[in-house]
């Protein structure tokens, strides 16, 4: 492809294989989802929409702030394309890592809180 440059055949095949694999997983997931029988909610009160938005916004803000601090302290100031690319990579990887850890911590807390509420009530 002249626009994208020259790529080795193995790299093109790897990308094509990834796309076909994702498509196969998507088809399998959709078939599984259609075959599942919905179960009614257990009647437990959930969070209001405003609470959900606040929690997600807070998680995104903390992940972005932490990633920005990490990227600014771990990489030199982006003076050229290479250092800018390194900065963006560190920023992205750190943001995803922080967000994943926040989701894990929140999930553990939520599970423990619900288990405690069920044993008390």
Buried (B, 14 or more C-beta within 10 A) or exposed (E): EEEEEEEEEEEEEEEEEEEEEEEEEEEEEEEEEEEEEEEEEEEEEEEEEEEEEEBBEEBBEBBBEBBBEBBEEEBEEBEEEEEEEBBEEBBEEBBEBBBEBBEEEBEEEEEEEEEEEEEEE
